[in-house]
């Protein structure tokens, strides 16, 4: 990022300094695509929320369908979208309801999280057979599949999808930069002045360089904690509480329910002990409202009210996990 600030000029300007900045931006674009294993197009955005908005509002389709457990940013971007229920404990959209919706004849964009941000449930990943079947089902109906990979990109391979949303700060990059990956520009309606006419606003060169550098630093295997440590930690926490398990789980996000204490009381107690967790989505947890995601997963209201989300990051240490486990034991014993 320091290099990006040092050579900063508007990448869209035709003068020499602008051309130099443009070359650095395009280099970052190719480096990011290479690290993600993506051979399509990449539009830089200010983050996942903007990428979702562009996809949901500019896709060349007649309808929008979103799963009931999507991030709030999806519902803000497409408030009139058809909401698809999730098969409880199946970790996939209701197959009967989705088939009926796709059979309506009008082309649709279907949006689905790769990993749910509140429960860590894997809904659309490269290692899932039903994910590959889902992509084929949507395309056979003349539609497009949009995968929100905010919680998985840079950590595991991308799923088969026509559009993919990524956010740099989710894998150790800077805030304020993300991207919309797409197979072909022809699937989007243009309408802005930058990023080949698909996005407004001057490109964030320092952010793009920081995003590329973070991806090149490595995925889950380069984190301070090992997967075995994260899984052991999760099991220890679940044994003292109640895990919210809705299907296959990633190793870096999970939800746990306290036997008696409310989520808000837990947040206050844990924060006082130097531990930062969330109740529901981190982007809306300060609102004190009921978790729409847990409700859509079929979690009873009184259980959801005692449920917190625990997230492990690239710089979380084994000592951090040990401290949390000890504190959690003291709160549940």
Phi and psi in degrees as GROMACS dihedral restraints (atoms count N, CA, C in turn):
[ dihedral_restraints ]
;  ai    aj    ak    al  type     phi  dphi    fc
    3     4     5     6     1   -59.7    20    10
    4     5     6     7     1   -39.2    20    10
    6     7     8     9     1   -63.2    20    10
    7     8     9    10     1   -40.3    20    10
    9    10    11    12     1   -63.4    20    10
   10    11    12    13     1   -39.2    20    10
   12    13    14    15     1   -69.9    20    10
   13    14    15    16     1   -35.2    20    10
   15    16    17    18     1   -65.7    20    10
   16    17    18    19     1   -39.4    20    10
   18    19    20    21     1   -99.9    20    10
   19    20    21    22     1    14.8    20    10
   21    22    23    24     1   -57.5    20    10
   22    23    24    25     1   131.5    20    10
   24    25    26    27     1  -159.5    20    10
   25    26    27    28     1   161.5    20    10
   27    28    29    30     1   -64.1    20    10
   28    29    30    31     1   116.8    20    10
   30    31    32    33     1   -63.9    20    10
   31    32    33    34     1   -13.9    20    10
   33    34    35    36     1   -93.5    20    10
   34    35    36    37     1    -1.6    20    10
   36    37    38    39     1   -82.6    20    10
   37    38    39    40     1   144.9    20    10
   39    40    41    42     1   -83.0    20    10
   40    41    42    43     1    -9.5    20    10
   42    43    44    45     1   -72.6    20    10
   43    44    45    46     1   172.9    20    10
   45    46    47    48     1   -59.7    20    10
   46    47    48    49     1   -42.4    20    10
   48    49    50    51     1   -66.4    20    10
   49    50    51    52     1   -37.1    20    10
   51    52    53    54     1   -65.9    20    10
   52    53    54    55     1   -40.3    20    10
   54    55    56    57     1   -64.7    20    10
   55    56    57    58     1   -37.0    20    10
   57    58    59    60     1   -64.6    20    10
   58    59    60    61     1   -42.0    20    10
   60    61    62    63     1   -65.7    20    10
   61    62    63    64     1   -39.9    20    10
   63    64    65    66     1   -61.8    20    10
   64    65    66    67     1   -41.6    20    10
   66    67    68    69     1   -62.2    20    10
   67    68    69    70     1   -40.4    20    10
   69    70    71    72     1   -67.0    20    10
   70    71    72    73     1   -38.8    20    10
   72    73    74    75     1   -64.7    20    10
   73    74    75    76     1   -44.5    20    10
   75    76    77    78     1   -68.0    20    10
   76    77    78    79     1   -33.3    20    10
   78    79    80    81     1   -64.4    20    10
   79    80    81    82     1   -43.0    20    10
   81    82    83    84     1   -62.3    20    10
   82    83    84    85     1   -40.0    20    10
   84    85    86    87     1   -59.4    20    10
   85    86    87    88     1   -46.1    20    10
   87    88    89    90     1   -69.3    20    10
   88    89    90    91     1   -36.2    20    10
   90    91    92    93     1   -64.9    20    10
   91    92    93    94     1   -40.9    20    10
   93    94    95    96     1   -65.0    20    10
   94    95    96    97     1   -45.9    20    10
   96    97    98    99     1   -59.9    20    10
   97    98    99   100     1   -41.6    20    10
   99   100   101   102     1   -64.1    20    10
  100   101   102   103     1   -43.1    20    10
  102   103   104   105     1   -66.9    20    10
  103   104   105   106     1   -32.9    20    10
  105   106   107   108     1   -86.1    20    10
  106   107   108   109     1    -8.6    20    10
  108   109   110   111     1    70.0    20    10
  109   110   111   112     1    36.1    20    10
  111   112   113   114     1  -110.0    20    10
  112   113   114   115     1   127.0    20    10
  114   115   116   117     1  -109.1    20    10
  115   116   117   118     1    12.3    20    10
  117   118   119   120     1   -97.4    20    10
  118   119   120   121     1  -144.0    20    10
  120   121   122   123     1   -99.4    20    10
  121   122   123   124     1   162.0    20    10
  123   124   125   126     1  -141.2    20    10
  124   125   126   127     1   124.8    20    10
  126   127   128   129     1  -109.7    20    10
  127   128   129   130     1   119.9    20    10
  129   130   131   132     1   -70.6    20    10
  130   131   132   133     1   139.9    20    10
  132   133   134   135     1  -133.2    20    10
  133   134   135   136     1   179.4    20    10
  135   136   137   138     1   -82.6    20    10
  136   137   138   139     1    -1.7    20    10
  138   139   140   141     1   153.9    20    10
  139   140   141   142     1  -171.3    20    10
  141   142   143   144     1   -67.4    20    10
  142   143   144   145     1   -38.0    20    10
  144   145   146   147     1   -61.1    20    10
  145   146   147   148     1   -44.3    20    10
  147   148   149   150     1   -67.6    20    10
  148   149   150   151     1   -39.5    20    10
  150   151   152   153     1   -60.9    20    10
  151   152   153   154     1   -41.9    20    10
  153   154   155   156     1   -62.9    20    10
  154   155   156   157     1   -41.9    20    10
  156   157   158   159     1   -62.2    20    10
  157   158   159   160     1   -44.9    20    10
  159   160   161   162     1   -61.1    20    10
  160   161   162   163     1   -47.4    20    10
  162   163   164   165     1   -63.5    20    10
  163   164   165   166     1   -45.9    20    10
  165   166   167   168     1   -74.9    20    10
  166   167   168   169     1   -23.5    20    10
  168   169   170   171     1  -106.9    20    10
  169   170   171   172     1   -15.1    20    10
  171   172   173   174     1  -113.5    20    10
  172   173   174   175     1    -7.7    20    10
  174   175   176   177     1   -62.9    20    10
  175   176   177   178     1   141.5    20    10
  177   178   179   180     1   -83.4    20    10
  178   179   180   181     1    70.5    20    10
  180   181   182   183     1  -137.1    20    10
  181   182   183   184     1   169.2    20    10
  183   184   185   186     1   -98.0    20    10
  184   185   186   187     1   -18.3    20    10
  186   187   188   189     1  -141.1    20    10
  187   188   189   190     1   160.1    20    10
  189   190   191   192     1  -122.7    20    10
  190   191   192   193     1   132.2    20    10
  192   193   194   195     1  -123.9    20    10
  193   194   195   196     1   133.4    20    10
  195   196   197   198     1  -131.9    20    10
  196   197   198   199     1   147.4    20    10
  198   199   200   201     1   -73.1    20    10
  199   200   201   202     1   156.9    20    10
  201   202   203   204     1   -70.4    20    10
  202   203   204   205     1   -12.3    20    10
  204   205   206   207     1  -110.1    20    10
  205   206   207   208     1    21.9    20    10
  207   208   209   210     1   -72.4    20    10
  208   209   210   211     1   163.3    20    10
  210   211   212   213     1   -64.1    20    10
  211   212   213   214     1   152.2    20    10
  213   214   215   216     1   -56.7    20    10
  214   215   216   217     1   -29.1    20    10
  216   217   218   219     1   -60.3    20    10
  217   218   219   220     1   -31.0    20    10
  219   220   221   222     1   -67.6    20    10
  220   221   222   223     1   -43.7    20    10
  222   223   224   225     1   -72.0    20    10
  223   224   225   226     1   -29.6    20    10
  225   226   227   228     1   -70.1    20    10
  226   227   228   229     1   -37.9    20    10
  228   229   230   231     1   -75.2    20    10
  229   230   231   232     1   -30.5    20    10
  231   232   233   234     1  -136.0    20    10
  232   233   234   235     1    69.6    20    10
  234   235   236   237     1   -64.2    20    10
  235   236   237   238     1   -21.3    20    10
  237   238   239   240     1  -100.0    20    10
  238   239   240   241     1     9.4    20    10
  240   241   242   243     1   -67.7    20    10
  241   242   243   244     1   151.4    20    10
  243   244   245   246     1   -72.4    20    10
  244   245   246   247     1   133.6    20    10
  246   247   248   249     1   -99.1    20    10
  247   248   249   250     1   123.6    20    10
  249   250   251   252     1   -98.8    20    10
  250   251   252   253     1   122.9    20    10
  252   253   254   255     1   -67.9    20    10
  253   254   255   256     1   156.8    20    10
  255   256   257   258     1  -102.5    20    10
  256   257   258   259     1   138.1    20    10
  258   259   260   261     1   -72.6    20    10
  259   260   261   262     1   115.8    20    10
  261   262   263   264     1   -59.3    20    10
  262   263   264   265     1   131.4    20    10
  264   265   266   267     1    65.4    20    10
  265   266   267   268     1     4.6    20    10
  267   268   269   270     1  -101.2    20    10
  268   269   270   271     1   -13.2    20    10
  270   271   272   273     1    54.7    20    10
  271   272   273   274     1    41.3    20    10
  273   274   275   276     1  -157.4    20    10
  274   275   276   277     1   157.4    20    10
  276   277   278   279     1   -60.4    20    10
  277   278   279   280     1   148.2    20    10
  279   280   281   282     1   -56.0    20    10
  280   281   282   283     1   113.2    20    10
  282   283   284   285     1   -64.0    20    10
  283   284   285   286     1   -35.4    20    10
  285   286   287   288     1   -69.7    20    10
  286   287   288   289     1   -46.2    20    10
  288   289   290   291     1   -64.4    20    10
  289   290   291   292     1   -40.1    20    10
  291   292   293   294     1   -67.5    20    10
  292   293   294   295     1   -42.7    20    10
  294   295   296   297     1   -60.5    20    10
  295   296   297   298     1   -41.4    20    10
  297   298   299   300     1   -65.8    20    10
  298   299   300   301     1   -39.3    20    10
  300   301   302   303     1   -67.7    20    10
  301   302   303   304     1   -45.4    20    10
  303   304   305   306     1   -66.7    20    10
  304   305   306   307     1   -24.7    20    10
  306   307   308   309     1   -77.0    20    10
  307   308   309   310     1    -1.9    20    10
  309   310   311   312     1   -68.1    20    10
  310   311   312   313     1   -18.4    20    10
  312   313   314   315     1   102.8    20    10
  313   314   315   316     1   -33.4    20    10
  315   316   317   318     1   -80.7    20    10
  316   317   318   319     1   136.1    20    10
  318   319   320   321     1   -62.3    20    10
  319   320   321   322     1   145.1    20    10
  321   322   323   324     1  -137.4    20    10
  322   323   324   325     1   151.0    20    10
  324   325   326   327     1  -103.6    20    10
  325   326   327   328     1   123.8    20    10
  327   328   329   330     1  -108.4    20    10
  328   329   330   331     1   121.4    20    10
  330   331   332   333     1  -103.0    20    10
  331   332   333   334     1   131.3    20    10
  333   334   335   336     1  -146.9    20    10
  334   335   336   337     1   134.1    20    10
  336   337   338   339     1   -66.5    20    10
  337   338   339   340     1   140.7    20    10
  339   340   341   342     1   -72.0    20    10
  340   341   342   343     1   -49.7    20    10
  342   343   344   345     1  -129.4    20    10
  343   344   345   346     1   127.3    20    10
  345   346   347   348     1   -68.4    20    10
  346   347   348   349     1   133.8    20    10
  348   349   350   351     1   -75.7    20    10
  349   350   351   352     1   -13.3    20    10
  351   352   353   354     1  -102.0    20    10
  352   353   354   355     1   -30.4    20    10
  354   355   356   357     1  -116.7    20    10
  355   356   357   358     1   -14.2    20    10
  357   358   359   360     1    76.9    20    10
  358   359   360   361     1     9.4    20    10
  360   361   362   363     1   -67.6    20    10
  361   362   363   364     1   131.8    20    10
  363   364   365   366     1   -85.4    20    10
  364   365   366   367     1   114.1    20    10
  366   367   368   369     1  -106.3    20    10
  367   368   369   370     1   -29.0    20    10
  369   370   371   372     1  -150.2    20    10
  370   371   372   373     1    89.0    20    10
  372   373   374   375     1  -130.4    20    10
  373   374   375   376     1   160.3    20    10
  375   376   377   378     1   -65.0    20    10
  376   377   378   379     1   -23.7    20    10
  378   379   380   381     1   -90.9    20    10
  379   380   381   382     1     7.0    20    10
  381   382   383   384     1  -104.7    20    10
  382   383   384   385     1   127.4    20    10
  384   385   386   387     1   -65.2    20    10
  385   386   387   388     1   -39.9    20    10
  387   388   389   390     1   -68.4    20    10
  388   389   390   391     1   -24.7    20    10
  390   391   392   393     1   -66.4    20    10
  391   392   393   394     1   -42.9    20    10
  393   394   395   396     1   -65.8    20    10
  394   395   396   397     1   -40.0    20    10
  396   397   398   399     1   -64.7    20    10
  397   398   399   400     1   -36.6    20    10
  399   400   401   402     1   -65.0    20    10
  400   401   402   403     1   -43.5    20    10
  402   403   404   405     1   -59.5    20    10
  403   404   405   406     1   -43.2    20    10
  405   406   407   408     1   -65.8    20    10
  406   407   408   409     1   -41.8    20    10
  408   409   410   411     1   -60.9    20    10
  409   410   411   412     1   -44.7    20    10
  411   412   413   414     1   -66.4    20    10
  412   413   414   415     1   -43.5    20    10
  414   415   416   417     1   -68.4    20    10
  415   416   417   418     1   -38.7    20    10
  417   418   419   420     1   -61.5    20    10
  418   419   420   421     1   -25.9    20    10
  420   421   422   423     1   -89.6    20    10
  421   422   423   424     1     7.6    20    10
  423   424   425   426     1    81.6    20    10
  424   425   426   427     1    16.7    20    10
  426   427   428   429     1  -105.2    20    10
  427   428   429   430     1  -175.0    20    10
  429   430   431   432     1  -126.4    20    10
  430   431   432   433     1   142.9    20    10
  432   433   434   435     1  -106.2    20    10
  433   434   435   436     1   123.8    20    10
  435   436   437   438     1  -107.7    20    10
  436   437   438   439     1   118.7    20    10
  438   439   440   441     1  -105.9    20    10
  439   440   441   442     1   121.3    20    10
  441   442   443   444     1   -86.4    20    10
  442   443   444   445     1   100.3    20    10
  444   445   446   447     1  -102.1    20    10
  445   446   447   448     1    28.8    20    10
  447   448   449   450     1   -55.6    20    10
  448   449   450   451     1   -38.6    20    10
  450   451   452   453     1   -93.3    20    10
  451   452   453   454     1    -3.8    20    10
  453   454   455   456     1  -121.4    20    10
  454   455   456   457     1   -28.3    20    10
  456   457   458   459     1   -61.3    20    10
  457   458   459   460     1   137.1    20    10
  459   460   461   462     1    82.8    20    10
  460   461   462   463     1    -6.1    20    10
  462   463   464   465     1  -117.4    20    10
  463   464   465   466     1   -31.8    20    10
  465   466   467   468     1  -150.0    20    10
  466   467   468   469     1   162.8    20    10
  468   469   470   471     1   -57.8    20    10
  469   470   471   472     1   148.0    20    10
  471   472   473   474     1   -70.8    20    10
  472   473   474   475     1   147.0    20    10
  474   475   476   477     1   -79.0    20    10
  475   476   477   478     1   170.9    20    10
  477   478   479   480     1   -76.7    20    10
  478   479   480   481     1   112.4    20    10
  480   481   482   483     1  -153.9    20    10
  481   482   483   484     1   162.1    20    10
  483   484   485   486     1   -86.3    20    10
  484   485   486   487     1   -29.3    20    10
  486   487   488   489     1  -138.2    20    10
  487   488   489   490     1   142.0    20    10
  489   490   491   492     1  -136.5    20    10
  490   491   492   493     1   134.5    20    10
  492   493   494   495     1  -104.3    20    10
  493   494   495   496     1   131.9    20    10
  495   496   497   498     1  -132.5    20    10
  496   497   498   499     1   153.8    20    10
  498   499   500   501     1  -132.6    20    10
  499   500   501   502     1   126.7    20    10
  501   502   503   504     1   -65.5    20    10
  502   503   504   505     1   -40.8    20    10
  504   505   506   507     1   -69.6    20    10
  505   506   507   508     1   -12.7    20    10
  507   508   509   510     1   -75.4    20    10
  508   509   510   511     1   -17.8    20    10
  510   511   512   513     1  -121.6    20    10
  511   512   513   514     1    29.1    20    10
  513   514   515   516     1    92.9    20    10
  514   515   516   517     1     5.0    20    10
  516   517   518   519     1   -85.7    20    10
  517   518   519   520     1  -174.5    20    10
  519   520   521   522     1   -76.8    20    10
  520   521   522   523     1   157.7    20    10
  522   523   524   525     1   -75.5    20    10
  523   524   525   526     1   159.7    20    10
  525   526   527   528     1    83.5    20    10
  526   527   528   529     1    14.7    20    10
  528   529   530   531     1  -145.5    20    10
  529   530   531   532     1   137.7    20    10
  531   532   533   534     1  -158.9    20    10
  532   533   534   535     1  -164.7    20    10
  534   535   536   537     1  -158.9    20    10
  535   536   537   538     1   153.3    20    10
  537   538   539   540     1  -111.1    20    10
  538   539   540   541     1   116.8    20    10
  540   541   542   543     1   -93.3    20    10
  541   542   543   544     1   138.9    20    10
  543   544   545   546     1  -146.0    20    10
  544   545   546   547     1   150.9    20    10
  546   547   548   549     1   -64.9    20    10
  547   548   549   550     1   -39.6    20    10
  549   550   551   552     1  -153.9    20    10
  550   551   552   553     1   139.5    20    10
  552   553   554   555     1   -61.6    20    10
  553   554   555   556     1   -22.5    20    10
  555   556   557   558     1   -65.7    20    10
  556   557   558   559     1   -13.6    20    10
  558   559   560   561     1   -82.4    20    10
  559   560   561   562     1    -6.4    20    10
  561   562   563   564     1  -119.1    20    10
  562   563   564   565     1   146.2    20    10
  564   565   566   567     1   -83.7    20    10
  565   566   567   568     1   125.9    20    10
  567   568   569   570     1   -73.2    20    10
  568   569   570   571     1   171.6    20    10
  570   571   572   573     1   170.6    20    10
  571   572   573   574     1    13.7    20    10
  573   574   575   576     1  -138.3    20    10
  574   575   576   577     1   177.7    20    10
  576   577   578   579     1   -95.9    20    10
  577   578   579   580     1   -16.8    20    10
  579   580   581   582     1  -115.5    20    10
  580   581   582   583     1   175.7    20    10
  582   583   584   585     1    48.3    20    10
  583   584   585   586     1    54.8    20    10
  585   586   587   588     1    60.4    20    10
  586   587   588   589     1    25.3    20    10
  588   589   590   591     1    90.1    20    10
  589   590   591   592     1    13.1    20    10
  591   592   593   594     1  -112.1    20    10
  592   593   594   595     1    -0.8    20    10
  594   595   596   597     1  -152.4    20    10
  595   596   597   598     1   139.2    20    10
  597   598   599   600     1   -92.9    20    10
  598   599   600   601     1   156.8    20    10
  600   601   602   603     1   102.2    20    10
  601   602   603   604     1   139.3    20    10
  603   604   605   606     1   -61.3    20    10
  604   605   606   607     1   137.7    20    10
  606   607   608   609     1   -65.0    20    10
  607   608   609   610     1   142.4    20    10
  609   610   611   612     1   -90.3    20    10
  610   611   612   613     1    85.5    20    10
  612   613   614   615     1   -62.1    20    10
  613   614   615   616     1   -49.7    20    10
  615   616   617   618     1   -59.6    20    10
  616   617   618   619     1   -39.2    20    10
  618   619   620   621     1   -64.2    20    10
  619   620   621   622     1   -41.3    20    10
  621   622   623   624     1   -64.4    20    10
  622   623   624   625     1   -40.2    20    10
  624   625   626   627     1   -67.7    20    10
  625   626   627   628     1   -38.5    20    10
  627   628   629   630     1   -66.3    20    10
  628   629   630   631     1   -36.4    20    10
  630   631   632   633     1   -63.8    20    10
  631   632   633   634     1   -44.5    20    10
  633   634   635   636     1   -63.4    20    10
  634   635   636   637     1   -42.5    20    10
  636   637   638   639     1   -64.5    20    10
  637   638   639   640     1   -39.1    20    10
  639   640   641   642     1   -64.0    20    10
  640   641   642   643     1   -42.6    20    10
  642   643   644   645     1   -64.0    20    10
  643   644   645   646     1   -38.9    20    10
  645   646   647   648     1   -70.4    20    10
  646   647   648   649     1   -18.3    20    10
  648   649   650   651     1   -71.6    20    10
  649   650   651   652     1   -17.1    20    10
  651   652   653   654     1   118.5    20    10
  652   653   654   655     1   165.0    20    10
  654   655   656   657     1   -96.5    20    10
  655   656   657   658     1  -145.6    20    10
  657   658   659   660     1   -57.0    20    10
  658   659   660   661     1   -32.2    20    10
  660   661   662   663     1   -67.8    20    10
  661   662   663   664     1   -18.0    20    10
  663   664   665   666     1   -96.6    20    10
  664   665   666   667     1    -1.3    20    10
  666   667   668   669     1   -68.3    20    10
  667   668   669   670     1   161.4    20    10
  669   670   671   672     1   -64.9    20    10
  670   671   672   673     1   -38.4    20    10
  672   673   674   675     1   -90.0    20    10
  673   674   675   676     1   149.4    20    10
  675   676   677   678     1   -88.6    20    10
  676   677   678   679     1   157.4    20    10
  678   679   680   681     1   -58.4    20    10
  679   680   681   682     1   -39.7    20    10
  681   682   683   684     1   -61.5    20    10
  682   683   684   685     1   -37.1    20    10
  684   685   686   687     1   -68.0    20    10
  685   686   687   688     1   -39.8    20    10
  687   688   689   690     1   -66.7    20    10
  688   689   690   691     1   -40.6    20    10
  690   691   692   693     1   -69.1    20    10
  691   692   693   694     1   -39.4    20    10
  693   694   695   696     1   -64.2    20    10
  694   695   696   697     1   -41.0    20    10
  696   697   698   699     1   -61.3    20    10
  697   698   699   700     1   -47.5    20    10
  699   700   701   702     1   -59.9    20    10
  700   701   702   703     1   -43.2    20    10
  702   703   704   705     1   -63.1    20    10
  703   704   705   706     1   -40.0    20    10
  705   706   707   708     1   -64.0    20    10
  706   707   708   709     1   -39.9    20    10
  708   709   710   711     1   -68.2    20    10
  709   710   711   712     1   -42.4    20    10
  711   712   713   714     1   -64.1    20    10
  712   713   714   715     1   -34.8    20    10
  714   715   716   717     1   -66.2    20    10
  715   716   717   718     1   -27.1    20    10
  717   718   719   720     1   -93.8    20    10
  718   719   720   721     1    -8.1    20    10
  720   721   722   723     1  -135.3    20    10
  721   722   723   724     1  -139.7    20    10
  723   724   725   726     1  -138.7    20    10
  724   725   726   727     1   114.8    20    10
  726   727   728   729     1   -73.4    20    10
  727   728   729   730     1   141.5    20    10
  729   730   731   732     1   -95.3    20    10
  730   731   732   733     1    98.0    20    10
  732   733   734   735     1  -113.3    20    10
  733   734   735   736     1   116.9    20    10
  735   736   737   738     1  -115.6    20    10
  736   737   738   739     1    15.0    20    10
  738   739   740   741     1   142.8    20    10
  739   740   741   742     1  -158.1    20    10
  741   742   743   744     1   -56.1    20    10
  742   743   744   745     1   139.8    20    10
  744   745   746   747     1  -119.5    20    10
  745   746   747   748     1   141.7    20    10
  747   748   749   750     1   -77.6    20    10
  748   749   750   751     1   172.1    20    10
  750   751   752   753     1   -95.6    20    10
  751   752   753   754     1    -4.9    20    10
  753   754   755   756     1  -113.6    20    10
  754   755   756   757     1    -4.2    20    10
  756   757   758   759     1  -139.0    20    10
  757   758   759   760     1   135.4    20    10
  759   760   761   762     1  -155.4    20    10
  760   761   762   763     1   163.8    20    10
  762   763   764   765     1  -116.5    20    10
  763   764   765   766     1   143.6    20    10
  765   766   767   768     1  -140.7    20    10
  766   767   768   769     1   143.2    20    10
  768   769   770   771     1  -108.1    20    10
  769   770   771   772     1   131.8    20    10
  771   772   773   774     1   -80.1    20    10
  772   773   774   775     1   144.5    20    10
  774   775   776   777     1   -59.2    20    10
  775   776   777   778     1   -35.1    20    10
  777   778   779   780     1  -136.4    20    10
  778   779   780   781     1   -29.6    20    10
  780   781   782   783     1   -83.9    20    10
  781   782   783   784     1   141.3    20    10
  783   784   785   786     1   -69.7    20    10
  784   785   786   787     1   157.0    20    10
  786   787   788   789     1   -61.1    20    10
  787   788   789   790     1   -40.6    20    10
  789   790   791   792     1   -66.8    20    10
  790   791   792   793     1   -38.5    20    10
  792   793   794   795     1   -64.7    20    10
  793   794   795   796     1   -39.1    20    10
  795   796   797   798     1   -61.7    20    10
  796   797   798   799     1   -44.2    20    10
  798   799   800   801     1   -59.2    20    10
  799   800   801   802     1   -42.4    20    10
  801   802   803   804     1   -66.4    20    10
  802   803   804   805     1   -45.9    20    10
  804   805   806   807     1   -63.8    20    10
  805   806   807   808     1   -45.9    20    10
  807   808   809   810     1   -67.9    20    10
  808   809   810   811     1   -38.9    20    10
  810   811   812   813     1   -61.8    20    10
  811   812   813   814     1   -39.6    20    10
  813   814   815   816     1   -64.6    20    10
  814   815   816   817     1   -23.2    20    10
  816   817   818   819     1   -96.3    20    10
  817   818   819   820     1     8.8    20    10
  819   820   821   822     1    83.1    20    10
  820   821   822   823     1    20.7    20    10
  822   823   824   825     1  -116.8    20    10
  823   824   825   826     1   126.4    20    10
  825   826   827   828     1  -106.4    20    10
  826   827   828   829     1   114.6    20    10
  828   829   830   831     1  -131.2    20    10
  829   830   831   832     1  -178.8    20    10
  831   832   833   834     1  -131.6    20    10
  832   833   834   835     1   160.8    20    10
  834   835   836   837     1  -111.8    20    10
  835   836   837   838     1   109.1    20    10
  837   838   839   840     1    79.8    20    10
  838   839   840   841     1  -155.3    20    10
  840   841   842   843     1   -67.8    20    10
  841   842   843   844     1   138.2    20    10
  843   844   845   846     1   -62.1    20    10
  844   845   846   847     1   -24.7    20    10
  846   847   848   849     1   -80.1    20    10
  847   848   849   850     1   -14.0    20    10
  849   850   851   852     1  -132.8    20    10
  850   851   852   853     1     6.2    20    10
  852   853   854   855     1   -67.6    20    10
  853   854   855   856     1   -20.6    20    10
  855   856   857   858     1   -78.9    20    10
  856   857   858   859     1    -1.6    20    10
  858   859   860   861     1   -86.5    20    10
  859   860   861   862     1   -12.4    20    10
  861   862   863   864     1    64.2    20    10
  862   863   864   865     1    14.6    20    10
  864   865   866   867     1   -88.3    20    10
  865   866   867   868     1   160.5    20    10
  867   868   869   870     1   -62.5    20    10
  868   869   870   871     1   141.2    20    10
  870   871   872   873     1   -71.5    20    10
  871   872   873   874     1   115.9    20    10
  873   874   875   876     1   -65.8    20    10
  874   875   876   877     1   -34.9    20    10
  876   877   878   879     1   -66.7    20    10
  877   878   879   880     1   -49.1    20    10
  879   880   881   882     1   -62.3    20    10
  880   881   882   883     1   -36.1    20    10
  882   883   884   885     1   -63.6    20    10
  883   884   885   886     1   -43.2    20    10
  885   886   887   888     1   -68.1    20    10
  886   887   888   889     1   -27.4    20    10
  888   889   890   891     1   -79.4    20    10
  889   890   891   892     1    -4.3    20    10
  891   892   893   894     1    87.2    20    10
  892   893   894   895     1    15.8    20    10
  894   895   896   897     1   -76.4    20    10
  895   896   897   898     1   124.6    20    10
  897   898   899   900     1   -55.7    20    10
  898   899   900   901     1   146.4    20    10
  900   901   902   903     1   -56.9    20    10
  901   902   903   904     1   -40.7    20    10
  903   904   905   906     1   -71.2    20    10
  904   905   906   907     1   -25.7    20    10
  906   907   908   909     1   -77.0    20    10
  907   908   909   910     1   -44.4    20    10
  909   910   911   912     1   -59.0    20    10
  910   911   912   913     1   -34.3    20    10
  912   913   914   915     1   -67.5    20    10
  913   914   915   916     1   -14.9    20    10
  915   916   917   918     1  -113.0    20    10
  916   917   918   919     1    17.1    20    10
  918   919   920   921     1  -107.9    20    10
  919   920   921   922     1   134.6    20    10
  921   922   923   924     1  -119.3    20    10
  922   923   924   925     1   159.0    20    10
  924   925   926   927     1  -104.3    20    10
  925   926   927   928     1   131.7    20    10
  927   928   929   930     1  -115.2    20    10
  928   929   930   931     1   124.6    20    10
  930   931   932   933     1  -122.0    20    10
  931   932   933   934     1   135.7    20    10
  933   934   935   936     1  -108.3    20    10
  934   935   936   937     1   130.5    20    10
  936   937   938   939     1  -107.5    20    10
  937   938   939   940     1   177.8    20    10
  939   940   941   942     1   -63.0    20    10
  940   941   942   943     1   -28.0    20    10
  942   943   944   945     1  -103.0    20    10
  943   944   945   946     1     8.4    20    10
  945   946   947   948     1   -69.4    20    10
  946   947   948   949     1   134.4    20    10
  948   949   950   951     1  -102.6    20    10
  949   950   951   952     1   160.8    20    10
  951   952   953   954     1   -57.2    20    10
  952   953   954   955     1   -33.2    20    10
  954   955   956   957     1   -65.7    20    10
  955   956   957   958     1   -35.8    20    10
  957   958   959   960     1   -61.6    20    10
  958   959   960   961     1   -44.7    20    10
  960   961   962   963     1   -63.6    20    10
  961   962   963   964     1   -40.9    20    10
  963   964   965   966     1   -64.6    20    10
  964   965   966   967     1   -40.6    20    10
  966   967   968   969     1   -63.5    20    10
  967   968   969   970     1   -44.7    20    10
  969   970   971   972     1   -61.9    20    10
  970   971   972   973     1   -44.2    20    10
  972   973   974   975     1   -60.6    20    10
  973   974   975   976     1   -41.1    20    10
  975   976   977   978     1   -65.5    20    10
  976   977   978   979     1   -43.5    20    10
  978   979   980   981     1   -64.0    20    10
  979   980   981   982     1   -43.3    20    10
  981   982   983   984     1   -62.8    20    10
  982   983   984   985     1   -40.8    20    10
  984   985   986   987     1   -59.7    20    10
  985   986   987   988     1   -40.8    20    10
  987   988   989   990     1   -68.5    20    10
  988   989   990   991     1   -28.9    20    10
  990   991   992   993     1   -83.5    20    10
  991   992   993   994     1   -19.1    20    10
  993   994   995   996     1  -107.1    20    10
  994   995   996   997     1    -9.9    20    10
